């Protein structure tokens, strides 16, 4: 890979994903590639009308803080 290449690393911050992030970051350093870190959030959509689910506002703030950390 050349230095203008990118590696996308997706994480949900569970233990296995954290290991994958560490590996992806180490690989990117060796290849001198840029890293795009994508935070993945699972939203339960068991209802037929998923758009009817109300997401608590404080949850969004917590997710943003965790992503920044």
Predicted model as a PDB file, atoms N, CA, C, CB and O in Angstrom, pLDDT in the B-factor column:
MODEL        1                                                                  
ATOM      1  N   UNK A   1       0.829  -1.182   0.000  1.00 43.00           N  
ATOM      2  CA  UNK A   1       0.000   0.000   0.000  1.00 43.00           C  
ATOM      3  C   UNK A   1       0.873   1.245   0.000  1.00 43.00           C  
ATOM      4  CB  UNK A   1      -0.943  -0.002   1.202  1.00 43.00           C  
ATOM      5  O   UNK A   1       1.968   1.248   0.561  1.00 43.00           O  
ATOM      6  N   UNK A   2       0.388   2.282  -0.623  1.00 48.00           N  
ATOM      7  CA  UNK A   2       1.085   3.554  -0.626  1.00 48.00           C  
ATOM      8  C   UNK A   2       0.554   4.412   0.515  1.00 48.00           C  
ATOM      9  CB  UNK A   2       0.921   4.275  -1.986  1.00 48.00           C  
ATOM     10  O   UNK A   2      -0.469   4.091   1.120  1.00 48.00           O  
ATOM     11  N   UNK A   3       1.249   5.498   0.801  1.00 57.00           N  
ATOM     12  CA  UNK A   3       0.882   6.329   1.941  1.00 57.00           C  
ATOM     13  C   UNK A   3      -0.491   6.988   1.796  1.00 57.00           C  
ATOM     14  CB  UNK A   3       1.924   7.388   2.144  1.00 57.00           C  
ATOM     15  O   UNK A   3      -1.061   7.425   2.796  1.00 57.00           O  
ATOM     16  N   UNK A   4      -1.031   7.072   0.592  1.00 79.00           N  
ATOM     17  CA  UNK A   4      -2.348   7.680   0.418  1.00 79.00           C  
ATOM     18  C   UNK A   4      -3.481   6.661   0.595  1.00 79.00           C  
ATOM     19  CB  UNK A   4      -2.443   8.325  -0.959  1.00 79.00           C  
ATOM     20  O   UNK A   4      -4.657   6.999   0.454  1.00 79.00           O  
ATOM     21  N   UNK A   5      -3.122   5.439   0.899  1.00 90.00           N  
ATOM     22  CA  UNK A   5      -4.125   4.403   1.135  1.00 90.00           C  
ATOM     23  C   UNK A   5      -4.752   4.586   2.510  1.00 90.00           C  
ATOM     24  CB  UNK A   5      -3.500   2.998   1.013  1.00 90.00           C  
ATOM     25  O   UNK A   5      -4.165   5.186   3.409  1.00 90.00           O  
ATOM     26  N   UNK A   6      -5.964   4.052   2.646  1.00 93.00           N  
ATOM     27  CA  UNK A   6      -6.696   4.163   3.899  1.00 93.00           C  
ATOM     28  C   UNK A   6      -7.149   2.786   4.361  1.00 93.00           C  
ATOM     29  CB  UNK A   6      -7.902   5.106   3.744  1.00 93.00           C  
ATOM     30  O   UNK A   6      -7.427   1.903   3.550  1.00 93.00           O  
ATOM     31  N   UNK A   7      -7.218   2.619   5.667  1.00 93.00           N  
ATOM     32  CA  UNK A   7      -7.767   1.402   6.257  1.00 93.00           C  
ATOM     33  C   UNK A   7      -8.958   1.816   7.099  1.00 93.00           C  
ATOM     34  CB  UNK A   7      -6.696   0.628   7.113  1.00 93.00           C  
ATOM     35  O   UNK A   7      -8.838   2.664   7.983  1.00 93.00           O  
ATOM     36  N   UNK A   8     -10.107   1.218   6.825  1.00 93.00           N  
ATOM     37  CA  UNK A   8     -11.324   1.473   7.594  1.00 93.00           C  
ATOM     38  C   UNK A   8     -11.391   0.455   8.720  1.00 93.00           C  
ATOM     39  CB  UNK A   8     -12.603   1.399   6.690  1.00 93.00           C  
ATOM     40  O   UNK A   8     -11.347  -0.752   8.482  1.00 93.00           O  
ATOM     41  N   UNK A   9     -11.497   0.948   9.947  1.00 91.00           N  
ATOM     42  CA  UNK A   9     -11.609   0.079  11.107  1.00 91.00           C  
ATOM     43  C   UNK A   9     -12.943   0.386  11.782  1.00 91.00           C  
ATOM     44  CB  UNK A   9     -10.402   0.276  12.097  1.00 91.00           C  
ATOM     45  O   UNK A   9     -13.174   1.505  12.242  1.00 91.00           O  
ATOM     46  N   UNK A  10     -13.808  -0.607  11.834  1.00 88.00           N  
ATOM     47  CA  UNK A  10     -15.114  -0.447  12.486  1.00 88.00           C  
ATOM     48  C   UNK A  10     -15.069  -1.096  13.860  1.00 88.00           C  
ATOM     49  CB  UNK A  10     -16.254  -1.069  11.624  1.00 88.00           C  
ATOM     50  O   UNK A  10     -14.496  -2.172  14.030  1.00 88.00           O  
ATOM     51  N   UNK A  11     -15.675  -0.437  14.835  1.00 86.00           N  
ATOM     52  CA  UNK A  11     -15.669  -0.972  16.192  1.00 86.00           C  
ATOM     53  C   UNK A  11     -16.994  -0.695  16.896  1.00 86.00           C  
ATOM     54  CB  UNK A  11     -14.510  -0.375  16.994  1.00 86.00           C  
ATOM     55  O   UNK A  11     -17.659   0.308  16.637  1.00 86.00           O  
ATOM     56  N   UNK A  12     -17.352  -1.595  17.777  1.00 82.00           N  
ATOM     57  CA  UNK A  12     -18.503  -1.378  18.652  1.00 82.00           C  
ATOM     58  C   UNK A  12     -18.035  -1.291  20.100  1.00 82.00           C  
ATOM     59  CB  UNK A  12     -19.549  -2.513  18.483  1.00 82.00           C  
ATOM     60  O   UNK A  12     -18.851  -1.263  21.021  1.00 82.00           O  
ATOM     61  N   UNK A  13     -16.727  -1.249  20.298  1.00 76.00           N  
ATOM     62  CA  UNK A  13     -16.055  -1.104  21.583  1.00 76.00           C  
ATOM     63  C   UNK A  13     -16.196  -2.309  22.505  1.00 76.00           C  
ATOM     64  CB  UNK A  13     -16.578   0.096  22.275  1.00 76.00           C  
ATOM     65  O   UNK A  13     -15.913  -2.201  23.698  1.00 76.00           O  
ATOM     66  N   UNK A  14     -16.623  -3.443  21.984  1.00 81.00           N  
ATOM     67  CA  UNK A  14     -16.573  -4.668  22.771  1.00 81.00           C  
ATOM     68  C   UNK A  14     -15.133  -5.189  22.723  1.00 81.00           C  
ATOM     69  CB  UNK A  14     -17.597  -5.745  22.231  1.00 81.00           C  
ATOM     70  O   UNK A  14     -14.334  -4.740  21.901  1.00 81.00           O  
ATOM     71  N   UNK A  15     -14.808  -6.131  23.603  1.00 80.00           N  
ATOM     72  CA  UNK A  15     -13.417  -6.602  23.745  1.00 80.00           C  
ATOM     73  C   UNK A  15     -12.835  -7.114  22.426  1.00 80.00           C  
ATOM     74  CB  UNK A  15     -13.346  -7.710  24.794  1.00 80.00           C  
ATOM     75  O   UNK A  15     -11.715  -6.750  22.067  1.00 80.00           O  
ATOM     76  N   UNK A  16     -13.574  -7.947  21.706  1.00 81.00           N  
ATOM     77  CA  UNK A  16     -13.052  -8.484  20.440  1.00 81.00           C  
ATOM     78  C   UNK A  16     -12.804  -7.379  19.428  1.00 81.00           C  
ATOM     79  CB  UNK A  16     -14.022  -9.512  19.854  1.00 81.00           C  
ATOM     80  O   UNK A  16     -11.818  -7.417  18.691  1.00 81.00           O  
ATOM     81  N   UNK A  17     -13.684  -6.405  19.391  1.00 83.00           N  
ATOM     82  CA  UNK A  17     -13.519  -5.299  18.445  1.00 83.00           C  
ATOM     83  C   UNK A  17     -12.313  -4.450  18.815  1.00 83.00           C  
ATOM     84  CB  UNK A  17     -14.783  -4.430  18.402  1.00 83.00           C  
ATOM     85  O   UNK A  17     -11.631  -3.928  17.933  1.00 83.00           O  
ATOM     86  N   UNK A  18     -12.048  -4.307  20.086  1.00 84.00           N  
ATOM     87  CA  UNK A  18     -10.891  -3.538  20.521  1.00 84.00           C  
ATOM     88  C   UNK A  18      -9.603  -4.195  20.047  1.00 84.00           C  
ATOM     89  CB  UNK A  18     -10.885  -3.390  22.045  1.00 84.00           C  
ATOM     90  O   UNK A  18      -8.658  -3.509  19.660  1.00 84.00           O  
ATOM     91  N   UNK A  19      -9.565  -5.510  20.077  1.00 87.00           N  
ATOM     92  CA  UNK A  19      -8.394  -6.226  19.553  1.00 87.00           C  
ATOM     93  C   UNK A  19      -8.251  -5.988  18.052  1.00 87.00           C  
ATOM     94  CB  UNK A  19      -8.505  -7.743  19.844  1.00 87.00           C  
ATOM     95  O   UNK A  19      -7.142  -5.816  17.547  1.00 87.00           O  
ATOM     96  N   UNK A  20      -9.366  -5.977  17.350  1.00 87.00           N  
ATOM     97  CA  UNK A  20      -9.331  -5.729  15.906  1.00 87.00           C  
ATOM     98  C   UNK A  20      -8.840  -4.315  15.616  1.00 87.00           C  
ATOM     99  CB  UNK A  20     -10.725  -5.945  15.286  1.00 87.00           C  
ATOM    100  O   UNK A  20      -8.095  -4.104  14.659  1.00 87.00           O  
ATOM    101  N   UNK A  21      -9.248  -3.347  16.429  1.00 89.00           N  
ATOM    102  CA  UNK A  21      -8.781  -1.972  16.257  1.00 89.00           C  
ATOM    103  C   UNK A  21      -7.280  -1.899  16.480  1.00 89.00           C  
ATOM    104  CB  UNK A  21      -9.514  -1.019  17.222  1.00 89.00           C  
ATOM    105  O   UNK A  21      -6.570  -1.261  15.702  1.00 89.00           O  
ATOM    106  N   UNK A  22      -6.790  -2.537  17.524  1.00 91.00           N  
ATOM    107  CA  UNK A  22      -5.346  -2.543  17.786  1.00 91.00           C  
ATOM    108  C   UNK A  22      -4.577  -3.136  16.611  1.00 91.00           C  
ATOM    109  CB  UNK A  22      -5.037  -3.332  19.067  1.00 91.00           C  
ATOM    110  O   UNK A  22      -3.552  -2.599  16.191  1.00 91.00           O  
ATOM    111  N   UNK A  23      -5.081  -4.248  16.086  1.00 92.00           N  
ATOM    112  CA  UNK A  23      -4.421  -4.902  14.954  1.00 92.00           C  
ATOM    113  C   UNK A  23      -4.456  -4.004  13.714  1.00 92.00           C  
ATOM    114  CB  UNK A  23      -5.091  -6.260  14.649  1.00 92.00           C  
ATOM    115  O   UNK A  23      -3.448  -3.839  13.027  1.00 92.00           O  
ATOM    116  N   UNK A  24      -5.632  -3.427  13.440  1.00 92.00           N  
ATOM    117  CA  UNK A  24      -5.761  -2.554  12.275  1.00 92.00           C  
ATOM    118  C   UNK A  24      -4.864  -1.342  12.359  1.00 92.00           C  
ATOM    119  CB  UNK A  24      -7.185  -2.112  12.117  1.00 92.00           C  
ATOM    120  O   UNK A  24      -4.277  -0.925  11.359  1.00 92.00           O  
ATOM    121  N   UNK A  25      -4.753  -0.768  13.556  1.00 93.00           N  
ATOM    122  CA  UNK A  25      -3.891   0.395  13.745  1.00 93.00           C  
ATOM    123  C   UNK A  25      -2.421   0.016  13.551  1.00 93.00           C  
ATOM    124  CB  UNK A  25      -4.105   1.000  15.143  1.00 93.00           C  
ATOM    125  O   UNK A  25      -1.667   0.749  12.912  1.00 93.00           O  
ATOM    126  N   UNK A  26      -2.024  -1.117  14.099  1.00 94.00           N  
ATOM    127  CA  UNK A  26      -0.632  -1.580  13.922  1.00 94.00           C  
ATOM    128  C   UNK A  26      -0.324  -1.821  12.452  1.00 94.00           C  
ATOM    129  CB  UNK A  26      -0.379  -2.873  14.729  1.00 94.00           C  
ATOM    130  O   UNK A  26       0.753  -1.475  11.965  1.00 94.00           O  
ATOM    131  N   UNK A  27      -1.279  -2.419  11.752  1.00 93.00           N  
ATOM    132  CA  UNK A  27      -1.108  -2.663  10.322  1.00 93.00           C  
ATOM    133  C   UNK A  27      -0.978  -1.347   9.556  1.00 93.00           C  
ATOM    134  CB  UNK A  27      -2.286  -3.482   9.775  1.00 93.00           C  
ATOM    135  O   UNK A  27      -0.122  -1.211   8.682  1.00 93.00           O  
ATOM    136  N   UNK A  28      -1.824  -0.395   9.887  1.00 93.00           N  
ATOM    137  CA  UNK A  28      -1.782   0.904   9.212  1.00 93.00           C  
ATOM    138  C   UNK A  28      -0.443   1.605   9.447  1.00 93.00           C  
ATOM    139  CB  UNK A  28      -2.937   1.796   9.698  1.00 93.00           C  
ATOM    140  O   UNK A  28       0.106   2.224   8.535  1.00 93.00           O  
ATOM    141  N   UNK A  29       0.080   1.507  10.669  1.00 94.00           N  
ATOM    142  CA  UNK A  29       1.390   2.114  10.952  1.00 94.00           C  
ATOM    143  C   UNK A  29       2.477   1.482  10.098  1.00 94.00           C  
ATOM    144  CB  UNK A  29       1.743   1.968  12.441  1.00 94.00           C  
ATOM    145  O   UNK A  29       3.321   2.184   9.540  1.00 94.00           O  
ATOM    146  N   UNK A  30       2.458   0.147   9.994  1.00 93.00           N  
ATOM    147  CA  UNK A  30       3.478  -0.545   9.209  1.00 93.00           C  
ATOM    148  C   UNK A  30       3.380  -0.174   7.734  1.00 93.00           C  
ATOM    149  CB  UNK A  30       3.343  -2.060   9.378  1.00 93.00           C  
ATOM    150  O   UNK A  30       4.397  -0.051   7.051  1.00 93.00           O  
ATOM    151  N   UNK A  31       2.159   0.002   7.246  1.00 91.00           N  
ATOM    152  CA  UNK A  31       1.944   0.307   5.836  1.00 91.00           C  
ATOM    153  C   UNK A  31       1.932   1.800   5.545  1.00 91.00           C  
ATOM    154  CB  UNK A  31       0.654  -0.300   5.376  1.00 91.00           C  
ATOM    155  O   UNK A  31       1.814   2.223   4.396  1.00 91.00           O  
ATOM    156  N   UNK A  32       2.055   2.591   6.609  1.00 92.00           N  
ATOM    157  CA  UNK A  32       1.970   4.049   6.486  1.00 92.00           C  
ATOM    158  C   UNK A  32       0.676   4.473   5.817  1.00 92.00           C  
ATOM    159  CB  UNK A  32       3.159   4.588   5.699  1.00 92.00           C  
ATOM    160  O   UNK A  32       0.655   5.357   4.961  1.00 92.00           O  
ATOM    161  N   UNK A  33      -0.391   3.827   6.225  1.00 93.00           N  
ATOM    162  CA  UNK A  33      -1.722   4.123   5.680  1.00 93.00           C  
ATOM    163  C   UNK A  33      -2.496   4.979   6.678  1.00 93.00           C  
ATOM    164  CB  UNK A  33      -2.503   2.809   5.360  1.00 93.00           C  
ATOM    165  O   UNK A  33      -2.244   4.933   7.882  1.00 93.00           O  
ATOM    166  N   UNK A  34      -3.431   5.750   6.163  1.00 93.00           N  
ATOM    167  CA  UNK A  34      -4.319   6.519   7.016  1.00 93.00           C  
ATOM    168  C   UNK A  34      -5.383   5.595   7.595  1.00 93.00           C  
ATOM    169  CB  UNK A  34      -4.968   7.684   6.231  1.00 93.00           C  
ATOM    170  O   UNK A  34      -5.707   4.561   7.011  1.00 93.00           O  
ATOM    171  N   UNK A  35      -5.922   5.977   8.748  1.00 93.00           N  
ATOM    172  CA  UNK A  35      -6.952   5.167   9.401  1.00 93.00           C  
ATOM    173  C   UNK A  35      -8.245   5.958   9.475  1.00 93.00           C  
ATOM    174  CB  UNK A  35      -6.503   4.727  10.819  1.00 93.00           C  
ATOM    175  O   UNK A  35      -8.252   7.131   9.847  1.00 93.00           O  
ATOM    176  N   UNK A  36      -9.330   5.304   9.117  1.00 92.00           N  
ATOM    177  CA  UNK A  36     -10.666   5.849   9.331  1.00 92.00           C  
ATOM    178  C   UNK A  36     -11.311   4.946  10.378  1.00 92.00           C  
ATOM    179  CB  UNK A  36     -11.521   5.912   7.978  1.00 92.00           C  
ATOM    180  O   UNK A  36     -11.524   3.757  10.140  1.00 92.00           O  
ATOM    181  N   UNK A  37     -11.618   5.523  11.540  1.00 89.00           N  
ATOM    182  CA  UNK A  37     -12.227   4.760  12.622  1.00 89.00           C  
ATOM    183  C   UNK A  37     -13.723   5.003  12.600  1.00 89.00           C  
ATOM    184  CB  UNK A  37     -11.619   5.145  14.000  1.00 89.00           C  
ATOM    185  O   UNK A  37     -14.182   6.143  12.682  1.00 89.00           O  
ATOM    186  N   UNK A  38     -14.475   3.928  12.491  1.00 88.00           N  
ATOM    187  CA  UNK A  38     -15.934   4.005  12.395  1.00 88.00           C  
ATOM    188  C   UNK A  38     -16.540   3.363  13.646  1.00 88.00           C  
ATOM    189  CB  UNK A  38     -16.456   3.299  11.091  1.00 88.00           C  
ATOM    190  O   UNK A  38     -16.305   2.188  13.929  1.00 88.00           O  
ATOM    191  N   UNK A  39     -17.312   4.140  14.377  1.00 84.00           N  
ATOM    192  CA  UNK A  39     -17.991   3.619  15.552  1.00 84.00           C  
ATOM    193  C   UNK A  39     -19.324   3.025  15.119  1.00 84.00           C  
ATOM    194  CB  UNK A  39     -18.194   4.728  16.622  1.00 84.00           C  
ATOM    195  O   UNK A  39     -20.132   3.689  14.469  1.00 84.00           O  
ATOM    196  N   UNK A  40     -19.542   1.776  15.486  1.00 76.00           N  
ATOM    197  CA  UNK A  40     -20.747   1.071  15.099  1.00 76.00           C  
ATOM    198  C   UNK A  40     -21.657   0.956  16.311  1.00 76.00           C  
ATOM    199  CB  UNK A  40     -20.415  -0.323  14.518  1.00 76.00           C  
ATOM    200  O   UNK A  40     -21.227   0.533  17.383  1.00 76.00           O  
ATOM    201  N   UNK A  41     -22.919   1.336  16.135  1.00 73.00           N  
ATOM    202  CA  UNK A  41     -23.901   1.259  17.212  1.00 73.00           C  
ATOM    203  C   UNK A  41     -25.052   0.390  16.735  1.00 73.00           C  
ATOM    204  CB  UNK A  41     -24.404   2.681  17.635  1.00 73.00           C  
ATOM    205  O   UNK A  41     -25.628   0.630  15.674  1.00 73.00           O  
ATOM    206  N   UNK A  42     -25.377  -0.606  17.517  1.00 67.00           N  
ATOM    207  CA  UNK A  42     -26.493  -1.474  17.185  1.00 67.00           C  
ATOM    208  C   UNK A  42     -27.771  -0.917  17.809  1.00 67.00           C  
ATOM    209  CB  UNK A  42     -26.229  -2.921  17.668  1.00 67.00           C  
ATOM    210  O   UNK A  42     -27.843  -0.699  19.018  1.00 67.00           O  
ATOM    211  N   UNK A  43     -28.765  -0.693  16.974  1.00 63.00           N  
ATOM    212  CA  UNK A  43     -30.060  -0.221  17.452  1.00 63.00           C  
ATOM    213  C   UNK A  43     -31.052  -1.352  17.275  1.00 63.00           C  
ATOM    214  CB  UNK A  43     -30.525   1.069  16.695  1.00 63.00           C  
ATOM    215  O   UNK A  43     -31.236  -1.866  16.171  1.00 63.00           O  
ATOM    216  N   UNK A  44     -31.679  -1.728  18.351  1.00 60.00           N  
ATOM    217  CA  UNK A  44     -32.648  -2.808  18.288  1.00 60.00           C  
ATOM    218  C   UNK A  44     -33.850  -2.372  17.466  1.00 60.00           C  
ATOM    219  CB  UNK A  44     -33.082  -3.236  19.699  1.00 60.00           C  
ATOM    220  O   UNK A  44     -34.446  -1.326  17.725  1.00 60.00           O  
ATOM    221  N   UNK A  45     -34.193  -3.167  16.491  1.00 56.00           N  
ATOM    222  CA  UNK A  45     -35.329  -2.850  15.611  1.00 56.00           C  
ATOM    223  C   UNK A  45     -36.204  -4.082  15.458  1.00 56.00           C  
ATOM    224  CB  UNK A  45     -34.841  -2.351  14.218  1.00 56.00           C  
ATOM    225  O   UNK A  45     -36.434  -4.563  14.349  1.00 56.00           O  
ATOM    226  N   UNK A  46     -36.684  -4.579  16.571  1.00 57.00           N  
ATOM    227  CA  UNK A  46     -37.503  -5.780  16.529  1.00 57.00           C  
ATOM    228  C   UNK A  46     -38.934  -5.493  16.088  1.00 57.00           C  
ATOM    229  CB  UNK A  46     -37.510  -6.441  17.880  1.00 57.00           C  
ATOM    230  O   UNK A  46     -39.663  -6.409  15.706  1.00 57.00           O  
ATOM    231  N   UNK A  47     -39.334  -4.235  16.140  1.00 53.00           N  
ATOM    232  CA  UNK A  47     -40.677  -3.863  15.741  1.00 53.00           C  
ATOM    233  C   UNK A  47     -40.751  -3.724  14.226  1.00 53.00           C  
ATOM    234  CB  UNK A  47     -41.104  -2.558  16.425  1.00 53.00           C  
ATOM    235  O   UNK A  47     -39.776  -3.318  13.593  1.00 53.00           O  
ATOM    236  N   UNK A  48     -41.892  -4.056  13.641  1.00 58.00           N  
ATOM    237  CA  UNK A  48     -42.024  -3.899  12.187  1.00 58.00           C  
ATOM    238  C   UNK A  48     -41.796  -2.462  11.734  1.00 58.00           C  
ATOM    239  CB  UNK A  48     -43.399  -4.358  11.739  1.00 58.00           C  
ATOM    240  O   UNK A  48     -41.318  -2.230  10.624  1.00 58.00           O  
ATOM    241  N   UNK A  49     -42.135  -1.500  12.582  1.00 58.00           N  
ATOM    242  CA  UNK A  49     -41.942  -0.095  12.237  1.00 58.00           C  
ATOM    243  C   UNK A  49     -40.750   0.430  13.037  1.00 58.00           C  
ATOM    244  CB  UNK A  49     -43.238   0.748  12.527  1.00 58.00           C  
ATOM    245  O   UNK A  49     -40.924   1.025  14.100  1.00 58.00           O  
ATOM    246  N   UNK A  50     -39.565   0.214  12.534  1.00 54.00           N  
ATOM    247  CA  UNK A  50     -38.352   0.602  13.249  1.00 54.00           C  
ATOM    248  C   UNK A  50     -38.286   2.104  13.476  1.00 54.00           C  
ATOM    249  CB  UNK A  50     -37.125   0.143  12.486  1.00 54.00           C  
ATOM    250  O   UNK A  50     -37.676   2.553  14.447  1.00 54.00           O  
ATOM    251  N   UNK A  51     -38.907   2.896  12.591  1.00 58.00           N  
ATOM    252  CA  UNK A  51     -38.851   4.343  12.765  1.00 58.00           C  
ATOM    253  C   UNK A  51     -39.711   4.826  13.924  1.00 58.00           C  
ATOM    254  CB  UNK A  51     -39.282   5.030  11.498  1.00 58.00           C  
ATOM    255  O   UNK A  51     -39.647   5.998  14.294  1.00 58.00           O  
ATOM    256  N   UNK A  52     -40.518   3.932  14.503  1.00 59.00           N  
ATOM    257  CA  UNK A  52     -41.345   4.291  15.636  1.00 59.00           C  
ATOM    258  C   UNK A  52     -40.625   4.159  16.967  1.00 59.00           C  
ATOM    259  CB  UNK A  52     -42.569   3.449  15.648  1.00 59.00           C  
ATOM    260  O   UNK A  52     -41.186   4.496  18.009  1.00 59.00           O  
ATOM    261  N   UNK A  53     -39.389   3.671  16.945  1.00 58.00           N  
ATOM    262  CA  UNK A  53     -38.620   3.499  18.176  1.00 58.00           C  
ATOM    263  C   UNK A  53     -38.068   4.849  18.611  1.00 58.00           C  
ATOM    264  CB  UNK A  53     -37.470   2.470  17.981  1.00 58.00           C  
ATOM    265  O   UNK A  53     -37.512   5.588  17.799  1.00 58.00           O  
ATOM    266  N   UNK A  54     -38.219   5.167  19.875  1.00 61.00           N  
ATOM    267  CA  UNK A  54     -37.725   6.430  20.408  1.00 61.00           C  
ATOM    268  C   UNK A  54     -36.354   6.181  21.044  1.00 61.00           C  
ATOM    269  CB  UNK A  54     -38.731   7.039  21.449  1.00 61.00           C  
ATOM    270  O   UNK A  54     -36.205   5.307  21.897  1.00 61.00           O  
ATOM    271  N   UNK A  55     -35.361   6.957  20.617  1.00 60.00           N  
ATOM    272  CA  UNK A  55     -34.007   6.835  21.136  1.00 60.00           C  
ATOM    273  C   UNK A  55     -33.834   7.879  22.239  1.00 60.00           C  
ATOM    274  CB  UNK A  55     -32.939   7.019  20.000  1.00 60.00           C  
ATOM    275  O   UNK A  55     -34.007   9.070  21.980  1.00 60.00           O  
ATOM    276  N   UNK A  56     -33.495   7.462  23.462  1.00 64.00           N  
ATOM    277  CA  UNK A  56     -33.316   8.434  24.549  1.00 64.00           C  
ATOM    278  C   UNK A  56     -32.211   9.432  24.225  1.00 64.00           C  
ATOM    279  CB  UNK A  56     -32.996   7.713  25.864  1.00 64.00           C  
ATOM    280  O   UNK A  56     -31.138   9.044  23.763  1.00 64.00           O  
ATOM    281  N   UNK A  57     -32.467  10.709  24.464  1.00 60.00           N  
ATOM    282  CA  UNK A  57     -31.509  11.762  24.127  1.00 60.00           C  
ATOM    283  C   UNK A  57     -30.190  11.610  24.876  1.00 60.00           C  
ATOM    284  CB  UNK A  57     -32.108  13.118  24.426  1.00 60.00           C  
ATOM    285  O   UNK A  57     -29.130  11.861  24.302  1.00 60.00           O  
ATOM    286  N   UNK A  58     -30.231  11.207  26.139  1.00 67.00           N  
ATOM    287  CA  UNK A  58     -28.986  11.090  26.897  1.00 67.00           C  
ATOM    288  C   UNK A  58     -28.105   9.958  26.378  1.00 67.00           C  
ATOM    289  CB  UNK A  58     -29.291  10.870  28.370  1.00 67.00           C  
ATOM    290  O   UNK A  58     -26.888   9.995  26.557  1.00 67.00           O  
ATOM    291  N   UNK A  59     -28.699   8.959  25.740  1.00 70.00           N  
ATOM    292  CA  UNK A  59     -27.910   7.873  25.151  1.00 70.00           C  
ATOM    293  C   UNK A  59     -27.003   8.399  24.046  1.00 70.00           C  
ATOM    294  CB  UNK A  59     -28.833   6.775  24.597  1.00 70.00           C  
ATOM    295  O   UNK A  59     -25.858   7.962  23.925  1.00 70.00           O  
ATOM    296  N   UNK A  60     -27.496   9.322  23.249  1.00 69.00           N  
ATOM    297  CA  UNK A  60     -26.693   9.887  22.159  1.00 69.00           C  
ATOM    298  C   UNK A  60     -25.477  10.608  22.710  1.00 69.00           C  
ATOM    299  CB  UNK A  60     -27.535  10.848  21.304  1.00 69.00           C  
ATOM    300  O   UNK A  60     -24.380  10.496  22.164  1.00 69.00           O  
ATOM    301  N   UNK A  61     -25.672  11.349  23.794  1.00 74.00           N  
ATOM    302  CA  UNK A  61     -24.547  12.070  24.403  1.00 74.00           C  
ATOM    303  C   UNK A  61     -23.497  11.093  24.933  1.00 74.00           C  
ATOM    304  CB  UNK A  61     -25.046  12.984  25.545  1.00 74.00           C  
ATOM    305  O   UNK A  61     -22.297  11.324  24.781  1.00 74.00           O  
ATOM    306  N   UNK A  62     -23.943  10.019  25.546  1.00 75.00           N  
ATOM    307  CA  UNK A  62     -23.025   9.013  26.070  1.00 75.00           C  
ATOM    308  C   UNK A  62     -22.241   8.368  24.930  1.00 75.00           C  
ATOM    309  CB  UNK A  62     -23.793   7.941  26.869  1.00 75.00           C  
ATOM    310  O   UNK A  62     -21.030   8.174  25.039  1.00 75.00           O  
ATOM    311  N   UNK A  63     -22.930   8.033  23.832  1.00 71.00           N  
ATOM    312  CA  UNK A  63     -22.258   7.423  22.683  1.00 71.00           C  
ATOM    313  C   UNK A  63     -21.231   8.370  22.073  1.00 71.00           C  
ATOM    314  CB  UNK A  63     -23.282   7.013  21.624  1.00 71.00           C  
ATOM    315  O   UNK A  63     -20.141   7.939  21.698  1.00 71.00           O  
ATOM    316  N   UNK A  64     -21.567   9.655  21.971  1.00 72.00           N  
ATOM    317  CA  UNK A  64     -20.614  10.631  21.430  1.00 72.00           C  
ATOM    318  C   UNK A  64     -19.374  10.732  22.316  1.00 72.00           C  
ATOM    319  CB  UNK A  64     -21.279  12.014  21.295  1.00 72.00           C  
ATOM    320  O   UNK A  64     -18.251  10.780  21.814  1.00 72.00           O  
ATOM    321  N   UNK A  65     -19.578  10.764  23.641  1.00 76.00           N  
ATOM    322  CA  UNK A  65     -18.448  10.862  24.563  1.00 76.00           C  
ATOM    323  C   UNK A  65     -17.567   9.614  24.469  1.00 76.00           C  
ATOM    324  CB  UNK A  65     -18.946  11.058  26.009  1.00 76.00           C  
ATOM    325  O   UNK A  65     -16.342   9.716  24.417  1.00 76.00           O  
ATOM    326  N   UNK A  66     -18.205   8.427  24.447  1.00 73.00           N  
ATOM    327  CA  UNK A  66     -17.442   7.184  24.325  1.00 73.00           C  
ATOM    328  C   UNK A  66     -16.655   7.142  23.020  1.00 73.00           C  
ATOM    329  CB  UNK A  66     -18.377   5.976  24.410  1.00 73.00           C  
ATOM    330  O   UNK A  66     -15.514   6.683  22.993  1.00 73.00           O  
ATOM    331  N   UNK A  67     -17.264   7.620  21.942  1.00 71.00           N  
ATOM    332  CA  UNK A  67     -16.582   7.631  20.646  1.00 71.00           C  
ATOM    333  C   UNK A  67     -15.372   8.550  20.671  1.00 71.00           C  
ATOM    334  CB  UNK A  67     -17.542   8.064  19.538  1.00 71.00           C  
ATOM    335  O   UNK A  67     -14.320   8.218  20.124  1.00 71.00           O  
ATOM    336  N   UNK A  68     -15.522   9.703  21.306  1.00 73.00           N  
ATOM    337  CA  UNK A  68     -14.411  10.649  21.396  1.00 73.00           C  
ATOM    338  C   UNK A  68     -13.277  10.077  22.228  1.00 73.00           C  
ATOM    339  CB  UNK A  68     -14.881  11.976  21.992  1.00 73.00           C  
ATOM    340  O   UNK A  68     -12.103  10.221  21.887  1.00 73.00           O  
ATOM    341  N   UNK A  69     -13.651   9.414  23.346  1.00 71.00           N  
ATOM    342  CA  UNK A  69     -12.628   8.826  24.207  1.00 71.00           C  
ATOM    343  C   UNK A  69     -11.873   7.749  23.468  1.00 71.00           C  
ATOM    344  CB  UNK A  69     -13.249   8.255  25.478  1.00 71.00           C  
ATOM    345  O   UNK A  69     -10.967   7.134  24.030  1.00 71.00           O  
TER     346      UNK A  69                                                      
ENDMDL                                                                          
END                                                                             
